[in-house]
Amino acid sequence: MVTVLCGNLVVALSAP
């Protein structure tokens, strides 16, 4: 769960 949240956060910051 934590890994997925961290991954999504990194992707969200890396997208823009």
MODELLER restraints for C-alpha pairs under 7 A, 6 or more apart:
rsr = mdl.restraints
at = mdl.atoms
